[in-house]
Amino acid sequence: MKHFVINEEKVDPTINGFSESDLLTVEGQITLLLIRGPRPAGDIYGSVKASQPTVSRKISRLLDQGILEVAISTQDRRVPIYNLSERIRVFLRQSEIMNDIFP
């Protein structure tokens, strides 16, 4: 979990165990996770607050919609690596909501 530094003090970004991922849909959590770059499936399943079957269905839907792309790991051919499509990256860069994430 990341912490924010305010006045030289570490501040936990959760409030009574409630974090920013609690405010997002599963699709939003996946998108936010992949903004930083490609991630293996296991990282996504471990980071998103939903069951593995739910995350799997959402990933499949995002792939069908062209929001995600998938590649196979060069180190282990059994591991899919997911990334946001370039079309979505361009959209997010142009979005006012995402200005803080994409400088």
C-alpha positions in Angstrom: 0.0 0.0 0.0 1.4 3.4 -0.9 1.6 6.2 1.7 1.4 9.9 1.2 3.9 12.3 2.8 2.3 15.4 4.3 4.4 17.7 6.4 7.2 15.1 6.7 4.7 12.6 8.1 3.5 9.4 6.5 -0.3 9.3 6.1 -2.1 6.0 5.4 -4.5 6.5 2.4 -7.1 4.4 4.0 -9.8 5.6 6.4 -10.9 2.8 8.8 -9.8 0.2 6.3 -11.6 2.0 3.4 -9.4 2.8 0.4 -9.7 4.4 -3.0 -10.3 1.1 -4.7 -13.5 0.7 -2.7 -14.8 3.7 -4.7 -14.2 2.1 -8.1 -15.9 -0.6 -10.1 -13.9 -3.7 -11.0 -13.3 -2.2 -14.4 -12.1 1.0 -12.9 -9.7 -0.8 -10.5 -8.2 -2.8 -13.5 -7.8 0.4 -15.5 -6.2 2.3 -12.7 -3.8 -0.6 -12.1 -2.8 -0.8 -15.8 -2.3 3.0 -16.2 1.2 2.4 -14.8 2.0 -0.2 -17.4 1.5 -3.9 -18.3 0.8 -6.3 -15.5 0.6 -10.1 -15.4 -2.8 -11.6 -14.7 -1.8 -12.7 -11.2 -1.0 -9.1 -10.2 -4.4 -8.0 -11.4 -6.2 -10.8 -9.6 -4.3 -10.1 -6.4 -4.8 -6.3 -6.5 -8.5 -5.9 -7.5 -11.1 -6.2 -4.8 -13.2 -8.9 -6.4 -13.2 -12.7 -6.8 -10.9 -14.2 -9.5 -13.9 -15.3 -11.7 -15.4 -11.8 -11.6 -12.0 -10.2 -12.5 -11.6 -12.8 -15.3 -15.0 -11.9 -16.7 -14.3 -8.2 -16.6 -10.9 -8.6 -18.2 -12.6 -10.7 -21.0 -15.2 -7.9 -21.5 -12.5 -5.2 -21.6 -10.5 -7.2 -24.2 -13.7 -7.6 -26.3 -14.3 -3.8 -26.1 -10.7 -3.0 -27.2 -9.9 -1.4 -23.9 -7.2 -4.0 -23.0 -4.6 -5.8 -25.0 -3.0 -9.1 -24.0 0.4 -10.5 -24.7 2.1 -13.7 -23.5 5.0 -13.5 -21.1 8.4 -14.2 -22.7 9.5 -15.8 -19.5 6.5 -18.1 -19.0 4.1 -18.7 -21.9 1.3 -19.6 -19.5 1.2 -16.1 -18.1 -0.9 -13.5 -19.9 0.3 -9.9 -19.6 -2.4 -7.2 -19.8 -2.1 -3.6 -20.9 -4.4 -0.7 -21.8 -4.8 -0.3 -25.5 -3.2 2.8 -27.1 -6.7 4.1 -28.0 -7.6 4.1 -24.3 -4.3 5.6 -23.3 -4.9 8.5 -25.7 -8.4 9.0 -24.4 -7.2 9.0 -20.8 -4.5 11.5 -21.5 -7.1 13.9 -23.0 -9.5 13.4 -20.2 -9.7 16.2 -17.6 -10.3 13.6 -14.9 -7.0 11.9 -15.6 -4.8 15.1 -15.8 -3.2 14.3 -12.4 -2.3 10.8 -13.4 -1.0 11.6 -16.9 1.2 14.7 -16.6 
